[in-house]
Amino acid sequence: MRQVNAEIMRPQLCSDAEIGAFCCFIRQGGEVDIAGLEGRVRQAKALVFLYVDRTLVGVAALKQPGKNYRDKVFKAAGVSDNSATFGLELGWVFVRPEHRGKHYSLVVSSAAIGQADGAPIFATTRTDNVNMNGTLEYLVFKKVGITWSSIDGEHKLVLYVLKPIKRTLADANAQRRSVAGHTRS
C-alpha cells in the first residue's frame, strides 16, 4: 500500500531546496507568471508538499496575494466589490500528470485551506480544468461572477470563493439530529 503524506509548512521554515522544489512544480504547470515567483512563494501563509512513498508528487499553497492582484481578479470576474473580503487564495495546486486521477488535488487543497483559520478564501482555475473545478466544488467553493480570458488569451478562467459559515453549537447539534432523522416537527 502506498504511503501518502501531506506536509504543511510555513515558507519561512522551508529550506532553499524546498522552496526551489515547490517553484519547480509550479513552473511545470505552465500557468503562472514565473517573474518574481520565488518571492511570492516565500510570502504565502502555508505551503503543502504531497509525498507518495517519500516522492514529491504535488503541491499547493494558501497564498496571501496583494490588494492589486485581488482587485484585478475580482474585477475581471465582474464582482470587484467583493475583493476586500478575501485576503487568502488557494493556489499553485499542481499534481504530476502520472499521479492525477487519485484525488491528490483534494488532499493538497484541503490541507492548504485548513490553514486559513476560518478566513474567506478565493481560488481561480481554468474553466476546462475539470478535475480542479470538481475539487473546488467538493470543498464547497462557489463559482461567482463571469468567466474571463487569461493574460495570454488562450484560456477562460473562473473565480471561486469559500466563505466559512459561523455556526453555533446549537446549529451543529440541530443539523446532526436532522441528518439522523430525529428532528422534531
C-alpha positions in Angstrom: 0.0 0.0 0.0 1.3 3.4 -0.9 2.2 5.9 1.8 0.6 9.3 1.2 1.8 12.2 3.3 0.9 15.9 3.0 3.4 18.1 4.8 2.2 21.7 5.6 5.0 24.2 6.1 5.4 27.9 6.7 7.6 29.2 3.9 9.8 30.9 6.4 10.7 27.5 7.8 11.5 25.9 4.4 15.0 25.4 3.2 16.1 26.9 -0.1 15.9 23.4 -1.6 12.3 23.0 -0.5 11.3 26.4 -1.9 13.2 25.5 -5.1 11.3 22.2 -5.4 8.0 24.0 -4.8 8.7 26.6 -7.5 9.8 23.8 -9.9 6.5 22.1 -9.6 4.6 25.4 -10.2 6.7 26.1 -13.3 5.8 22.5 -14.6 2.1 23.6 -14.6 2.9 26.3 -17.1 0.1 28.5 -16.0 1.8 31.0 -13.6 3.9 34.1 -14.3 7.3 33.0 -13.2 8.7 36.5 -12.8 9.1 37.0 -9.0 7.7 33.6 -8.3 10.1 32.7 -5.5 9.4 35.9 -3.7 5.6 35.2 -3.9 6.1 31.7 -2.7 8.0 32.9 0.3 5.1 35.3 1.2 2.5 32.6 1.3 0.8 31.7 4.5 1.4 27.9 4.0 2.9 25.6 1.5 1.7 22.0 1.1 4.0 19.3 -0.2 2.4 15.9 -1.1 4.6 12.9 -0.9 3.7 9.4 -2.1 6.2 6.8 -0.9 8.6 9.7 0.0 8.5 11.1 -3.6 7.2 14.6 -4.1 4.2 14.3 -6.4 2.1 17.5 -5.7 2.0 20.9 -4.2 -0.5 23.7 -3.2 -0.4 26.9 -1.2 -2.5 29.2 0.8 -1.4 32.5 -0.7 -1.6 36.0 0.7 -1.9 38.0 -2.6 -1.6 41.7 -2.7 -4.5 44.0 -3.0 -3.8 45.0 -6.6 -3.8 41.3 -7.7 -7.0 40.6 -5.8 -8.7 43.7 -7.2 -7.7 42.7 -10.7 -9.0 39.1 -10.4 -12.4 40.2 -8.8 -12.8 43.0 -11.4 -12.1 40.5 -14.3 -14.9 38.3 -12.8 -17.2 41.2 -12.6 -17.5 41.2 -8.8 -15.0 43.9 -7.8 -16.9 45.0 -4.7 -16.0 41.7 -3.0 -12.2 41.7 -3.3 -11.5 43.2 0.1 -13.3 40.3 1.8 -10.9 37.7 0.5 -7.3 38.1 1.8 -6.3 34.5 1.1 -6.1 32.5 -2.1 -5.9 28.7 -2.7 -3.4 28.4 -5.5 -0.4 26.8 -7.1 -2.2 23.4 -7.0 -0.2 21.1 -9.1 0.0 17.3 -9.2 2.3 15.5 -11.6 0.4 14.1 -14.5 1.2 10.5 -13.8 -0.4 10.9 -10.3 -3.6 12.5 -11.4 -7.0 10.9 -11.0 -6.2 9.8 -7.5 -7.8 12.8 -5.7 -4.4 14.2 -4.7 -5.6 17.7 -5.6 -8.3 17.3 -3.0 -5.6 16.2 -0.4 -3.3 19.2 -1.0 -6.2 21.7 -1.4 -7.8 20.5 1.9 -4.5 20.8 3.7 -4.0 24.3 2.4 -7.4 25.7 3.3 -7.1 24.1 6.7 -4.5 26.7 7.4 -7.0 29.6 6.8 -8.2 29.8 10.4 -11.8 30.3 9.1 -10.9 33.3 6.9 -12.6 33.6 3.5 -10.6 32.2 0.6 -10.8 32.6 -3.2 -9.4 30.5 -6.0 -9.2 30.7 -9.8 -8.9 28.0 -12.3 -9.3 27.3 -16.0 -12.9 26.5 -17.0 -11.6 23.5 -18.8 -9.7 22.1 -15.8 -12.5 19.6 -14.9 -10.6 18.0 -12.0 -9.8 21.3 -10.3 -13.3 22.6 -10.8 -14.6 19.4 -9.2 -12.1 19.7 -6.3 -13.2 23.2 -5.5 -16.9 22.3 -5.7 -16.3 19.3 -3.4 -14.7 21.7 -0.9 -17.8 23.9 -1.1 -16.3 26.7 -3.0 -18.9 28.6 -5.1 -18.5 30.0 -8.6 -19.0 33.7 -8.7 -19.1 36.3 -11.4 -18.3 35.8 -15.1 -15.5 33.9 -16.8 -12.7 35.9 -18.4 -9.7 35.3 -20.6 -6.3 34.6 -19.2 -3.5 37.1 -19.9 -2.3 35.1 -22.9 -5.9 34.8 -24.1 -5.6 31.0 -24.5 -7.9 30.0 -21.7 -11.0 31.1 -19.9 -10.8 31.5 -16.1 -13.4 31.2 -13.4 -13.4 32.6 -9.8 -14.4 30.5 -6.8 -15.0 31.7 -3.3 -15.2 30.0 0.1 -16.8 31.9 2.9 -16.9 29.7 6.0 -20.2 29.8 7.9 -20.0 30.6 11.5 -22.3 28.1 13.3 -23.2 27.8 17.0 -23.1 24.5 18.9 -26.9 24.5 18.8 -26.8 24.8 15.0 -24.4 21.9 14.7 -26.5 19.7 17.1 -29.7 20.5 15.2 -28.1 19.5 12.0 -26.9 16.2 13.5 -30.4 15.4 14.7 -31.8 16.3 11.3 -29.4 14.1 9.5 -30.1 11.2 11.9 -33.8 11.6 11.2 -34.5 12.7 14.8 -35.8 16.3 14.0 -39.0 17.1 15.9 -41.6 19.0 13.9 
